[in-house]
Amino acid sequence: MKLHCWKDIDYRGTVVRVDYEALDIKGMPWMKYANVYLPYGYDETKSYNILYLIHGGGGNPDAWLDCSQIKNVFDQAFYEKIAEPFIVVFPCFYNLIPSTRKVEGVDAYFEGSQVLGFQKELREKVLPAVEGRFHTWARSLTPEGFKASRTHRAIGGFSMGSCATWYAFQCNLDLFSIFLPLSGDSWIVEPRGGKDDAERTAALLAEKVKEQGYTKDDFSIFAATGREDIAWENLTPQIEAMKAIPEMFDYSEDLSKGNFHYVVKENAVHAYEEVYHHIWNYIDRLFV
């Protein structure tokens, strides 16, 4: 993993709020929002690539920005011309305010239902609201317009946001071609199925690619976690099982080769302050 000295710069991007109407847990309309990072010098005459970055369990659209230096990552990478400037969206996968649901411990099945249910909202509400306001490569706010621009669209997330990323791979491969699951396994079989049923998880993920009409040439996965991260023991077996299907998941430690990559940061725990470093290390390979 590359080390970097974060520094303040004068070319700062801005964060704006986009409101949109969705359905709450009772199926009633309610207003939600996403935070949208616009790179310094955002120009409406240009078309921008776009990354959707999802929070972890109990979080909200502010979590990434409040809990890490993620904005500095984008500001500095674009200032130093490490990557072409792109837009970043921070949405929320919950259809209720987490603090209003009083439970003891983590209800894995509830959390899983939230990130899976969010896939429909992501497709039908979030993308049109954001890309209807800012200039991306989508030439129309229709399924056809989003599908035609999928190679310019990435999705990632931390912890339960990583689970949401795997669900996007499973359900919305026609919208996204680039995936950054950080410190979280796929729950396509069951919660924490990456550890308990790794081979079946990998096989089902490969099958979902075929079901959606794509091949290994149509996507890239940039996965990562920490060696001391609680997600390591769940995600790593899944990654190893996916490596055993090279006709779909072409693993390489060289980020310029293959379509499947995995980085483990030594001594890193389960925290935003750790995983945002992975985005820095992958940022120059996302939209190439």
Secondary structure, DSSP 8 states (H G I E B T S, - for coil): ---------S---EEEEEEEEEE-TTS-EEEEEEEEEE-TT--TTS-B-EEEEE--TT--TTHHHHHS-HHHHHHHHHHTTSS---EEEE----SS-GGGS--SS--HHHHHHHHHHHHHHIIIIIHHHHHTTS-BS-SSSSHHHHHHTGGGEEEEEETHHHHHHHHHHHH-TTT-SEEEEES----SSSTTHHHHTHHHHHHHHHHHHHHTT--GGG-EEEEEEETTSTTHHHHHHHHHHHHT-TTT--B-SSTTSSSEEEEEETT--SSHHHHHHHHHHHGGGTT-
